[in-house]
Amino acid sequence: MQKAISLGLKSWGEIKHFAEGVAGDIPDNRFNSLLQNLVKCGFIERTENGEYRPIENLLPKAIKILHSKYRT
């Protein structure tokens, strides 16, 4: 989910579609719970228009670095 957001996906549907492409089917209530946990922990925020984005600009860079370093 964080990777989807760091790639510029902003809407609930875009992020869910990306996550399901990676992890398979995710029930809506479970997806909502996971997304809200990221908001509560301060990794992402939900804007007034309902879009999601990283809290800090460093998060997308860190995710890209970790992804390239630990890519299988």
Backbone as a chain_set.jsonl record, in Angstrom:
{"seq": "MQKAISLGLKSWGEIKHFAEGVAGDIPDNRFNSLLQNLVKCGFIERTENGEYRPIENLLPKAIKILHSKYRT", "coords": {"N": [[0.816, -1.178, 0.0], [1.908, 1.241, 0.799], [3.867, 1.427, -1.123], [2.321, 1.705, -3.443], [1.197, 4.217, -2.971], [3.516, 5.746, -2.859], [4.225, 5.579, -5.491], [2.542, 7.294, -6.666], [-0.156, 6.751, -6.793], [-3.345, 7.65, -5.696], [-6.065, 7.506, -4.998], [-8.532, 5.613, -3.133], [-9.486, 3.401, -4.58], [-7.517, 3.057, -6.594], [-5.256, 2.461, -5.066], [-6.105, 0.146, -3.749], [-6.528, -1.575, -5.939], [-3.885, -1.85, -6.877], [-2.7, -3.045, -4.596], [-4.132, -5.453, -4.487], [-3.253, -6.585, -6.823], [-0.739, -7.344, -6.104], [-1.041, -8.84, -3.697], [-3.314, -10.393, -3.969], [-6.88, -11.031, -3.659], [-8.434, -8.744, -1.477], [-10.589, -8.216, 1.117], [-12.903, -5.469, 1.314], [-13.376, -4.325, 3.897], [-11.15, -5.19, 5.345], [-9.078, -4.042, 3.872], [-9.674, -1.319, 4.259], [-9.195, -1.173, 7.025], [-6.429, -1.708, 7.146], [-5.435, 0.47, 5.654], [-6.306, 2.623, 7.239], [-4.8, 2.104, 9.532], [-2.236, 2.764, 8.626], [-2.59, 5.495, 8.333], [-3.163, 6.252, 11.004], [-0.74, 5.583, 12.219], [0.906, 7.443, 11.16], [2.236, 7.237, 8.727], [1.058, 7.812, 6.284], [-1.276, 10.252, 4.955], [-4.69, 11.324, 4.774], [-6.16, 13.392, 2.506], [-8.279, 16.347, 2.331], [-9.885, 16.0, 0.101], [-10.083, 13.304, -0.061], [-7.921, 11.862, -1.017], [-4.926, 9.905, -0.729], [-1.658, 10.312, 0.623], [1.936, 10.3, 1.095], [3.266, 11.22, 4.298], [5.73, 12.521, 4.561], [8.165, 13.66, 2.207], [10.344, 11.999, 2.083], [9.582, 9.385, 2.461], [8.624, 8.068, 0.008], [11.088, 7.905, -1.362], [12.62, 6.34, 0.406], [11.178, 3.935, 0.334], [11.537, 3.199, -2.345], [14.319, 2.806, -2.377], [14.589, 0.682, -0.524], [13.039, -1.217, -1.856], [14.542, -1.65, -4.214], [16.849, -2.629, -3.1], [16.113, -4.978, -1.771], [14.83, -6.494, -3.67], [13.525, -9.414, -5.123]], "CA": [[0.0, 0.0, 0.0], [2.8, 2.389, 0.833], [4.524, 1.513, -2.418], [1.335, 2.258, -4.373], [1.09, 5.65, -2.69], [4.78, 6.378, -3.247], [4.257, 5.611, -6.952], [1.651, 8.352, -7.115], [-1.567, 6.372, -6.74], [-3.886, 8.48, -4.611], [-7.433, 7.178, -4.588], [-8.757, 4.339, -2.456], [-9.614, 2.362, -5.593], [-6.215, 2.831, -7.238], [-4.363, 1.802, -4.098], [-6.625, -1.21, -3.536], [-6.258, -2.336, -7.159], [-2.464, -2.16, -6.847], [-2.444, -3.994, -3.509], [-4.677, -6.759, -4.858], [-2.371, -7.132, -7.847], [0.424, -7.912, -5.415], [-1.379, -9.772, -2.614], [-4.543, -11.132, -4.207], [-8.123, -10.401, -3.204], [-8.466, -8.195, -0.122], [-11.932, -7.701, 1.41], [-12.932, -4.017, 1.519], [-13.238, -3.943, 5.308], [-9.753, -5.432, 5.74], [-8.283, -3.013, 3.208], [-9.923, -0.076, 5.0], [-8.507, -1.268, 8.311], [-4.991, -1.562, 6.897], [-5.178, 1.837, 5.224], [-6.469, 3.49, 8.403], [-3.648, 1.89, 10.414], [-1.128, 3.566, 8.089], [-2.902, 6.892, 8.666], [-3.014, 6.417, 12.455], [0.681, 5.478, 12.578], [1.613, 8.601, 10.638], [2.979, 6.971, 7.5], [0.354, 8.479, 5.2], [-2.389, 11.08, 5.39], [-5.83, 11.429, 3.865], [-6.43, 14.802, 2.258], [-9.688, 16.747, 2.418], [-10.625, 15.469, -1.051], [-10.114, 11.849, 0.02], [-6.731, 11.221, -1.585], [-3.892, 9.503, 0.232], [-0.301, 10.69, 0.236], [2.913, 10.13, 2.183], [3.404, 12.364, 5.201], [6.978, 13.2, 4.24], [8.691, 13.335, 0.886], [11.383, 10.989, 2.186], [9.016, 8.041, 2.46], [8.704, 7.417, -1.299], [12.485, 7.611, -1.664], [13.039, 5.208, 1.24], [10.532, 2.725, -0.179], [12.223, 2.843, -3.593], [15.645, 2.267, -2.03], [14.401, -0.639, 0.067], [12.529, -2.11, -2.891], [15.638, -2.035, -5.113], [17.849, -3.374, -2.333], [15.594, -6.295, -1.367], [14.064, -7.086, -4.77], [13.868, -10.835, -5.312]], "C": [[0.864, 1.249, 0.0], [3.514, 2.549, -0.501], [3.579, 2.123, -3.445], [1.242, 3.766, -4.199], [2.364, 6.363, -3.112], [4.929, 6.446, -4.763], [3.285, 6.63, -7.533], [0.181, 7.971, -7.178], [-2.176, 7.038, -5.519], [-5.256, 8.056, -4.132], [-7.488, 5.807, -3.93], [-8.768, 3.205, -3.483], [-8.301, 2.035, -6.281], [-5.281, 2.056, -6.32], [-4.808, 0.362, -3.868], [-6.332, -2.097, -4.745], [-4.788, -2.772, -7.203], [-2.162, -3.232, -5.801], [-2.966, -5.383, -3.859], [-3.875, -7.394, -5.982], [-1.152, -7.803, -7.25], [0.02, -9.057, -4.485], [-2.595, -10.644, -2.882], [-5.732, -10.4, -3.609], [-8.035, -9.977, -1.737], [-9.886, -7.69, 0.117], [-11.881, -6.202, 1.729], [-12.727, -3.619, 2.968], [-11.813, -4.153, 5.81], [-8.834, -4.376, 5.136], [-8.435, -1.674, 3.924], [-9.173, -0.057, 6.323], [-7.002, -1.061, 8.144], [-4.634, -0.134, 6.516], [-5.292, 2.807, 6.401], [-5.333, 3.316, 9.415], [-2.443, 2.694, 9.937], [-1.339, 5.049, 8.394], [-2.657, 7.132, 10.156], [-1.554, 6.393, 12.9], [1.514, 6.615, 11.99], [2.437, 8.358, 9.398], [2.368, 7.684, 6.3], [-0.72, 9.374, 5.794], [-3.478, 11.054, 4.331], [-6.166, 12.896, 3.727], [-7.92, 15.077, 2.356], [-10.52, 16.192, 1.268], [-10.567, 13.944, -1.135], [-8.94, 11.128, -0.602], [-5.736, 10.905, -0.475], [-2.534, 9.91, -0.297], [0.641, 10.454, 1.402], [2.982, 11.388, 3.035], [4.635, 13.185, 4.834], [7.451, 12.778, 2.862], [9.771, 12.259, 0.926], [10.83, 9.571, 2.091], [9.042, 7.397, 1.079], [10.13, 7.037, -1.69], [12.97, 6.396, -0.876], [12.435, 3.908, 0.731], [11.214, 2.277, -1.46], [13.588, 2.223, -3.311], [15.519, 0.863, -1.458], [13.93, -1.645, -0.965], [13.672, -2.567, -3.805], [16.671, -2.885, -4.381], [17.398, -4.8, -2.031], [14.737, -6.95, -2.432], [14.51, -8.537, -4.954], [13.943, -11.199, -6.754]], "O": [[0.581, 2.206, -0.72], [3.741, 3.668, -0.96], [3.993, 2.969, -4.237], [1.213, 4.506, -5.182], [2.307, 7.463, -3.662], [5.677, 7.281, -5.272], [3.214, 6.807, -8.749], [-0.649, 8.789, -7.577], [-1.599, 7.0, -4.433], [-5.576, 8.235, -2.957], [-6.619, 4.96, -4.137], [-8.133, 2.17, -3.278], [-8.001, 0.866, -6.527], [-4.605, 1.118, -6.744], [-3.975, -0.542, -3.8], [-5.931, -3.249, -4.584], [-4.485, -3.921, -7.526], [-1.459, -4.203, -6.08], [-2.313, -6.383, -3.56], [-3.823, -8.62, -6.085], [-0.597, -8.732, -7.837], [0.653, -10.113, -4.479], [-2.884, -11.549, -2.099], [-5.599, -9.282, -3.112], [-7.617, -10.749, -0.874], [-10.349, -6.814, -0.614], [-10.925, -5.727, 2.341], [-11.986, -2.677, 3.25], [-11.323, -3.367, 6.621], [-7.926, -3.876, 5.801], [-7.449, -0.978, 4.168], [-8.584, 0.957, 6.696], [-6.38, -0.326, 8.911], [-3.643, 0.412, 7.001], [-4.468, 3.71, 6.543], [-4.946, 4.276, 10.081], [-1.707, 3.248, 10.753], [-0.384, 5.772, 8.678], [-2.011, 8.113, 10.527], [-1.173, 7.092, 13.839], [2.701, 6.734, 12.293], [3.267, 9.194, 9.042], [3.088, 8.113, 5.399], [-1.039, 9.277, 6.978], [-3.222, 10.798, 3.155], [-6.43, 13.572, 4.722], [-8.727, 14.151, 2.452], [-11.715, 15.939, 1.427], [-10.951, 13.357, -2.147], [-8.956, 9.901, -0.708], [-5.713, 11.554, 0.571], [-2.279, 9.864, -1.501], [0.215, 10.41, 2.556], [2.778, 12.494, 2.537], [4.577, 14.414, 4.803], [7.167, 11.669, 2.409], [10.08, 11.666, -0.107], [11.543, 8.655, 1.681], [9.459, 6.243, 0.98], [10.357, 5.979, -2.277], [13.65, 5.527, -1.422], [13.115, 2.882, 0.702], [11.447, 1.082, -1.642], [13.965, 1.231, -3.934], [16.252, -0.043, -1.855], [14.366, -2.796, -0.958], [13.759, -3.75, -4.135], [17.295, -3.761, -4.979], [18.211, -5.724, -2.035], [13.984, -7.875, -2.128], [15.702, -8.846, -4.943], [14.22, -12.352, -7.085]]}, "num_chains": 1, "name": "protein.A"}
